Amino acid sequence: MPFLRPLRIPDVGPFRREFWRSPLRGPWLASFLSSALLPLLAICTLTGFLSHAAYDTDLGRNAIFGDRHGFGLYGFDWPTSPAWLYAATQGLHVISGVAATPILLAKLWAVIPKLWENPPVRSLAHALDRLSLTLLVGGSLFVLATGIINIQLWYPFGFSFVPAHYYGTFVFLAALGAHVAFKLPLMRRAFAKNGVFRPLRDDLAQTEPEPDLEEHTSAPASPALPTVSRRGMIGAVGAASLGLGAMATGQVVGGPLKHLAFLAPRGRGRGSGPNDFPVNKTFASVGIKRPMVGPDWRLVLHVGDERRVELSRAELLEMNGAMAELPIGCVEGWSTTQVWSGVRLGELARLAGANDPVELEVRSLQPRGSFSKATLNAGQIAHPDSLLALKVNGADLSLDHGFPARVIVPALPGVHCTKWVGAMVFREA
């Protein structure tokens, strides 16, 4: 239903259709880029929600913002098998998000005339389309930008990254669903008229403006001569996407692929010593006083509110030890696999007198921060490879890696593999 008098802005600058002259723009280019972008966004979204599930927000201190049930989306405990599960899902999250960024920017360039339509609103349906487009552009840029900033461990904004990124995703998904519903008919017409891949066969001399399939599209009103073919543009965007994806993959997979991660913040390792692998937080940055991890350090085991056992590091080293080769997968997308040795969490539970613990709260000596405590579920406590690690690769943990003791559990998000452990609280049913 059209409005009686649509408000029209003076035809100046970008509000004038003749302002946008690139002959590459049009429904086919926007549809082709959308088709390339959607699978990456689907992977990124799914693995992002899996990452949230891996935090087991229903447990103890694991909820780091708002409703600890995360909208009730999850009804299961995060598993411990395979051990690389979190490293894989979070790695895919980061790889797909980074690879999607050049395609998203190209898509925004392709449809930017639509953001300056004149009149801005012509009907109720057009108003809803414009609203979905505004939320889609803002939501997609916000979610991807904050994700990339988090990968770089740089937080220039004045809000907490995790809740903003999480809730921003819901805004983005709602806008994306509405936008797809509005634009799917136009995409079908564009592919029916031009073919899905046919314009990619044209060289520069054959590159012509797209025909306008309806009155208002991103196709130019007065096109200029092309300076690059659509094939050249898509090739450049694809190369940027593959290159960034390869760098993120090198950081996630490591090994021989680590040389691809030359711009990734945790991609190329730190050396060849037993403790020479990446960390996010160093000992110096968390505010623990040096005497707290000295000879007088004791691990305190509780069952509920009752303090049961105190153990020195020497006593822990004398216990029946275990060894496991396990990865640490971090929310920023990097992972590293090392050989850890220490005492099984199940053994510590039995020593404390907790015969059937359903939760374990691990408390760090770290005096501040969202993750100075983490709660593990029953399956994580019972797994034979779940350790209070005292050594890594045969050497004592360094201070940066959590000396005198840290937790390492299969498939657990790295941020919950608590370092500088001071106390453990087992809770029974």
C-alpha positions as CSV (number, residue, x, y, z in Angstrom):
1,M,0.0,0.0,0.0
2,P,1.7,3.2,-1.1
3,F,1.9,6.2,1.2
4,L,-0.1,9.3,0.0
5,R,2.9,11.6,-0.1
6,P,6.3,9.9,0.1
7,L,8.9,12.3,1.5
8,R,11.5,13.1,-1.1
9,I,14.9,14.4,-0.3
10,P,16.5,16.9,-2.7
11,D,18.4,15.1,-5.5
12,V,21.9,16.1,-4.4
13,G,25.0,14.0,-3.8
14,P,24.4,10.3,-3.1
15,F,20.6,10.8,-3.1
16,R,20.8,11.4,-6.9
17,R,20.7,8.0,-8.8
18,E,23.2,9.3,-11.3
19,F,25.8,9.6,-8.5
20,W,26.3,5.9,-8.5
21,R,27.9,5.0,-11.8
22,S,29.7,1.7,-11.6
23,P,28.4,-0.6,-14.3
24,L,29.2,-3.7,-12.2
25,R,26.4,-3.0,-9.7
26,G,23.1,-4.6,-10.1
27,P,20.8,-7.4,-8.9
28,W,23.0,-10.2,-10.3
29,L,26.2,-9.0,-8.5
30,A,24.3,-8.5,-5.2
31,S,22.7,-12.0,-5.6
32,F,25.9,-13.7,-6.4
33,L,27.8,-12.2,-3.5
34,S,24.8,-13.0,-1.2
35,S,25.0,-16.7,-2.3
36,A,28.7,-16.8,-1.5
37,L,28.2,-15.1,1.9
38,L,25.2,-17.1,3.3
39,P,27.0,-20.4,3.8
40,L,29.9,-18.7,5.6
41,L,27.4,-16.8,7.8
42,A,25.5,-20.0,8.5
43,I,28.7,-21.8,9.7
44,C,29.8,-18.8,11.7
45,T,26.4,-18.5,13.4
46,L,26.0,-22.2,14.2
47,T,29.5,-22.6,15.7
48,G,29.1,-19.3,17.6
49,F,26.1,-20.8,19.4
50,L,28.0,-24.0,20.0
51,S,30.8,-21.9,21.6
52,H,28.2,-20.5,23.9
53,A,26.9,-23.9,24.7
54,A,30.5,-25.1,25.5
55,Y,30.6,-22.6,28.4
56,D,27.9,-24.6,30.2
57,T,26.2,-21.4,31.3
58,D,23.7,-23.3,33.5
59,L,26.6,-24.3,35.8
60,G,27.8,-22.2,38.8
61,R,29.9,-19.3,37.8
62,N,30.0,-20.0,34.1
63,A,27.3,-17.4,33.1
64,I,29.3,-14.4,32.3
65,F,26.4,-12.1,31.5
66,G,22.6,-11.7,32.0
67,D,20.4,-14.8,32.0
68,R,22.6,-17.7,33.0
69,H,20.4,-20.0,30.9
70,G,21.2,-18.2,27.6
71,F,17.6,-17.9,26.5
72,G,17.1,-21.6,27.3
73,L,18.7,-22.6,24.0
74,Y,20.8,-25.4,25.5
75,G,19.6,-28.5,27.3
76,F,22.8,-30.6,27.4
77,D,26.1,-30.7,29.1
78,W,29.1,-30.0,26.8
79,P,30.8,-33.3,26.0
80,T,34.5,-34.2,26.5
81,S,34.9,-36.3,23.3
82,P,36.5,-35.8,20.9
83,A,39.1,-33.8,22.8
84,W,39.5,-31.4,19.9
85,L,35.8,-30.6,19.7
86,Y,35.9,-27.0,21.0
87,A,39.1,-26.2,19.1
88,A,37.4,-27.4,15.9
89,T,34.1,-25.6,16.4
90,Q,35.6,-22.3,17.6
91,G,38.2,-22.5,14.9
92,L,35.5,-22.9,12.2
93,H,33.7,-19.9,13.8
94,V,36.7,-17.7,13.5
95,I,37.8,-19.0,10.0
96,S,34.3,-18.5,8.5
97,G,33.8,-15.1,10.1
98,V,37.2,-13.8,8.9
99,A,36.7,-15.3,5.4
100,A,33.2,-13.7,5.2
101,T,34.5,-10.2,5.9
102,P,35.8,-9.3,2.3
103,I,32.6,-10.8,0.8
104,L,30.4,-8.7,3.2
105,L,32.3,-5.5,2.3
106,A,31.9,-6.3,-1.4
107,K,28.2,-6.9,-0.9
108,L,27.8,-3.6,0.9
109,W,29.6,-1.9,-2.0
110,A,27.4,-3.6,-4.5
111,V,24.1,-2.4,-2.8
112,I,25.2,0.9,-1.4
113,P,22.9,2.9,-3.7
114,K,20.0,1.2,-2.0
115,L,21.0,2.9,1.3
116,W,20.5,6.3,-0.4
117,E,17.2,5.7,-2.2
118,N,15.1,8.7,-2.9
119,P,12.4,8.9,-1.7
120,P,13.6,7.0,1.4
121,V,10.2,5.4,2.0
122,R,7.6,4.8,-0.6
123,S,5.2,2.3,1.0
124,L,4.7,0.2,4.2
125,A,6.4,-2.8,2.5
126,H,9.3,-0.6,1.4
127,A,9.6,0.8,4.9
128,L,9.9,-2.7,6.4
129,D,12.5,-3.6,3.7
130,R,14.5,-0.5,4.6
131,L,14.3,-1.3,8.3
132,S,15.5,-4.8,7.7
133,L,18.3,-3.5,5.5
134,T,19.4,-0.9,8.1
135,L,19.5,-3.6,10.9
136,L,21.2,-6.0,8.6
137,V,24.0,-3.7,7.6
138,G,24.5,-2.4,11.2
139,G,24.2,-5.9,12.7
140,S,26.6,-7.6,10.3
141,L,29.2,-4.9,10.6
142,F,28.9,-4.9,14.4
143,V,29.1,-8.6,14.8
144,L,32.0,-9.2,12.5
145,A,33.9,-6.1,13.6
146,T,33.7,-6.9,17.3
147,G,34.7,-10.5,16.5
148,I,37.8,-9.4,14.7
149,I,38.7,-6.9,17.4
150,N,38.4,-9.7,20.0
151,I,40.7,-12.0,17.9
152,Q,43.3,-9.2,18.2
153,L,42.7,-9.0,22.0
154,W,42.0,-5.2,21.5
155,Y,39.0,-3.7,23.3
156,P,38.7,0.0,22.4
157,F,35.0,0.1,23.1
158,G,33.4,0.8,26.5
159,F,31.2,-2.3,26.7
160,S,31.7,-6.0,27.4
161,F,32.5,-7.9,24.2
162,V,30.8,-11.2,25.0
163,P,27.2,-10.1,25.7
164,A,27.3,-7.4,23.0
165,H,28.5,-9.9,20.4
166,Y,26.0,-12.5,21.5
167,Y,22.9,-10.3,21.6
168,G,24.0,-8.5,18.4
169,T,23.8,-11.8,16.7
170,F,20.1,-12.1,17.4
171,V,19.5,-8.7,15.9
172,F,21.6,-9.6,12.8
173,L,19.8,-13.0,12.3
174,A,16.3,-11.4,12.6
175,A,17.2,-8.7,10.0
176,L,18.9,-11.4,7.8
177,G,15.7,-13.5,7.8
178,A,13.5,-10.6,6.9
179,H,15.9,-9.4,4.2
180,V,16.1,-12.8,2.5
181,A,12.3,-13.0,2.5
182,F,12.2,-9.6,0.8
183,K,15.0,-10.2,-1.7
184,L,14.6,-13.9,-2.7
185,P,12.2,-13.2,-5.6
186,L,14.6,-10.6,-7.0
187,M,17.5,-13.0,-6.7
188,R,15.6,-15.6,-8.6
189,R,14.8,-13.2,-11.4
190,A,18.4,-12.0,-11.6
191,F,19.8,-15.6,-11.9
192,A,17.0,-16.6,-14.4
193,K,17.8,-13.6,-16.6
194,N,21.7,-13.7,-16.4
195,G,22.5,-17.2,-15.3
196,V,24.3,-18.0,-12.1
197,F,27.9,-18.0,-13.6
198,R,27.4,-16.6,-17.1
199,P,28.5,-13.0,-16.3
200,L,31.9,-14.4,-15.0
201,R,32.8,-15.4,-18.6
202,D,32.8,-11.8,-19.8
203,D,36.1,-10.0,-20.0
204,L,36.5,-6.2,-19.6
205,A,35.4,-5.5,-23.2
206,Q,32.3,-7.6,-22.8
207,T,31.3,-6.1,-19.4
208,E,28.1,-4.2,-19.7
209,P,25.7,-2.7,-17.2
210,E,23.0,-5.0,-15.8
211,P,19.5,-4.5,-17.0
212,D,17.2,-3.1,-14.3
213,L,14.8,-5.9,-13.3
214,E,12.5,-3.4,-11.4
215,E,12.2,0.3,-10.9
216,H,14.4,0.5,-7.9
217,T,17.6,-1.6,-7.8
218,S,21.3,-1.0,-7.3
219,A,21.9,-0.9,-11.1
220,P,23.2,2.5,-12.2
221,A,20.9,5.0,-14.0
222,S,23.9,6.5,-16.0
223,P,26.7,3.9,-16.0
224,A,30.3,4.8,-16.5
225,L,32.7,2.7,-18.6
226,P,34.0,-0.4,-16.7
227,T,37.5,-0.4,-15.3
228,V,37.4,-4.0,-14.2
229,S,35.2,-7.0,-15.2
230,R,32.8,-8.7,-12.9
231,R,35.1,-11.7,-13.1
232,G,38.0,-9.6,-12.0
233,M,36.1,-8.1,-9.1
234,I,34.8,-11.5,-7.9
235,G,38.3,-13.0,-8.3
236,A,39.8,-10.3,-6.1
237,V,37.2,-10.6,-3.4
238,G,37.5,-14.4,-3.5
239,A,41.3,-14.2,-3.2
240,A,41.0,-11.9,-0.2
241,S,38.5,-14.2,1.4
242,L,40.6,-17.3,0.8
243,G,43.8,-15.6,2.0
244,L,42.3,-14.4,5.3
245,G,40.7,-17.8,5.8
246,A,44.0,-19.5,5.2
247,M,45.7,-17.3,7.8
248,A,43.0,-18.1,10.3
249,T,43.3,-21.8,9.5
250,G,47.0,-21.7,10.1
251,Q,46.4,-20.3,13.6
252,V,43.8,-22.9,14.3
253,V,45.4,-26.0,12.9
254,G,49.1,-25.2,13.5
255,G,51.8,-27.7,12.6
256,P,53.0,-27.2,9.0
257,L,50.1,-24.7,8.4
258,K,51.3,-22.3,11.1
259,H,53.4,-20.5,8.5
260,L,50.2,-19.4,6.8
261,A,49.2,-17.4,9.9
262,F,51.8,-14.7,9.5
263,L,49.3,-11.9,10.4
264,A,47.4,-13.9,13.1
265,P,48.1,-12.8,16.7
266,R,48.7,-16.4,18.0
267,G,49.7,-18.1,14.7
268,R,53.4,-18.6,14.7
269,G,54.3,-19.8,18.1
270,R,57.0,-18.5,20.5
271,G,59.8,-21.0,20.3
272,S,60.7,-24.7,20.8
273,G,60.9,-25.0,24.6
274,P,58.3,-27.0,26.6
275,N,56.5,-23.8,27.7
276,D,56.9,-22.0,24.4
277,F,53.3,-21.9,23.2
278,P,50.8,-19.1,23.2
279,V,49.0,-17.5,26.1
280,N,46.3,-14.9,26.4
281,K,47.0,-13.6,29.9
282,T,50.4,-13.5,31.4
283,F,51.2,-13.9,35.1
284,A,52.3,-10.2,35.3
285,S,48.9,-9.0,33.8
286,V,46.5,-10.6,36.3
287,G,47.7,-9.1,39.6
288,I,48.7,-12.3,41.5
289,K,51.4,-11.5,44.1
290,R,54.5,-13.6,43.6
291,P,54.6,-15.1,47.2
292,M,51.1,-16.6,46.5
293,V,52.6,-19.1,44.1
294,G,55.8,-19.7,46.1
295,P,56.7,-22.6,48.5
296,D,53.8,-21.8,50.8
297,W,51.2,-22.4,48.1
298,R,48.5,-25.0,49.0
299,L,45.7,-26.5,47.0
300,V,42.5,-26.5,49.1
301,L,39.8,-29.1,48.4
302,H,36.3,-28.4,49.5
303,V,33.1,-30.5,49.4
304,G,30.3,-28.1,49.5
305,D,31.0,-25.6,52.2
306,E,33.3,-27.9,54.1
307,R,37.0,-27.6,53.8
308,R,38.4,-31.1,53.5
309,V,42.0,-31.3,52.3
310,E,45.1,-29.1,51.9
311,L,47.9,-30.3,49.6
312,S,51.3,-28.8,48.8
313,R,52.7,-29.0,45.2
314,A,55.2,-31.6,46.4
315,E,52.4,-33.8,47.8
316,L,50.5,-33.5,44.5
317,L,53.6,-34.6,42.6
318,E,53.9,-37.7,44.8
319,M,50.4,-38.8,44.0
320,N,49.5,-41.3,41.2
321,G,50.1,-39.1,38.2
322,A,48.5,-39.2,34.8
323,M,49.5,-37.8,31.4
324,A,47.4,-36.7,28.4
325,E,48.0,-35.0,25.1
326,L,45.3,-32.4,24.9
327,P,44.6,-29.2,23.0
328,I,43.6,-25.8,24.4
329,G,41.1,-24.1,22.1
330,C,40.5,-20.4,22.8
331,V,37.6,-18.2,21.9
332,E,39.8,-16.1,19.7
333,G,40.2,-19.1,17.4
334,W,43.7,-20.2,18.1
335,S,44.6,-23.6,19.6
336,T,47.7,-25.5,20.7
337,T,48.1,-29.2,21.6
338,Q,50.6,-30.1,24.4
339,V,51.4,-33.1,26.6
340,W,50.2,-32.4,30.2
341,S,50.9,-34.4,33.3
342,G,49.4,-34.1,36.8
343,V,46.6,-35.5,39.0
344,R,43.2,-36.7,37.7
345,L,40.3,-34.5,38.9
346,G,38.5,-37.7,39.8
347,E,41.3,-38.7,42.1
348,L,41.2,-35.4,43.8
349,A,37.4,-35.8,44.3
350,R,37.9,-39.2,46.0
351,L,40.7,-37.7,48.1
352,A,38.3,-35.0,49.3
353,G,35.6,-37.5,50.0
354,A,33.3,-36.5,47.1
355,N,32.2,-39.9,45.8
356,D,29.8,-38.7,43.1
357,P,30.4,-35.0,42.4
358,V,28.0,-33.4,39.9
359,E,29.9,-30.1,39.8
360,L,33.4,-28.8,40.4
361,E,34.1,-25.1,40.9
362,V,37.7,-24.3,40.2
363,R,39.0,-21.1,41.8
364,S,42.0,-19.2,40.6
365,L,44.3,-17.1,42.7
366,Q,43.6,-14.4,40.1
367,P,42.0,-11.6,42.1
368,R,39.8,-10.2,39.4
369,G,38.3,-10.9,36.0
370,S,35.3,-12.8,34.7
371,F,37.1,-16.1,34.6
372,S,38.8,-16.3,38.0
373,K,36.3,-19.1,38.6
374,A,34.9,-21.8,36.3
375,T,32.5,-24.7,36.9
376,L,32.9,-28.2,35.4
377,N,30.2,-30.7,34.9
378,A,30.1,-34.3,36.1
379,G,31.4,-35.8,32.8
380,Q,34.3,-33.4,32.8
381,I,35.3,-34.3,36.3
382,A,35.1,-38.0,35.7
383,H,37.0,-38.1,32.4
384,P,40.4,-39.9,32.8
385,D,42.2,-37.2,30.9
386,S,40.8,-34.3,33.0
387,L,43.8,-33.2,35.0
388,L,45.0,-30.7,37.5
389,A,48.2,-30.2,35.5
390,L,51.5,-29.6,37.2
391,K,53.8,-30.1,34.2
392,V,53.7,-29.6,30.5
393,N,55.9,-31.5,28.0
394,G,57.9,-32.9,30.9
395,A,58.7,-29.5,32.5
396,D,57.1,-27.6,35.3
397,L,54.5,-25.2,34.2
398,S,55.8,-21.7,33.7
399,L,54.1,-18.8,35.6
400,D,52.4,-17.7,32.4
401,H,51.0,-21.1,31.9
402,G,49.5,-21.4,35.4
403,F,52.3,-22.5,37.8
404,P,51.9,-24.0,40.3
405,A,48.8,-25.8,38.9
406,R,46.2,-25.4,36.2
407,V,43.2,-27.4,35.0
408,I,43.2,-29.1,31.6
409,V,40.1,-30.9,30.4
410,P,39.3,-32.5,27.0
411,A,37.1,-30.2,24.7
412,L,36.9,-27.5,27.3
413,P,37.1,-23.9,26.2
414,G,40.6,-22.6,27.0
415,V,39.2,-19.8,29.2
416,H,37.8,-22.5,31.6
417,C,41.1,-24.3,31.8
418,T,41.7,-22.2,34.9
419,K,45.3,-21.2,35.7
420,W,47.0,-20.5,39.1
421,V,44.5,-22.8,40.8
422,G,44.0,-22.1,44.6
423,A,41.0,-24.1,45.5
424,M,38.6,-26.7,44.2
425,V,35.0,-27.0,45.4
426,F,33.2,-30.3,44.7
427,R,29.4,-30.4,44.9
428,E,27.5,-33.6,45.2
429,A,23.9,-34.2,44.1
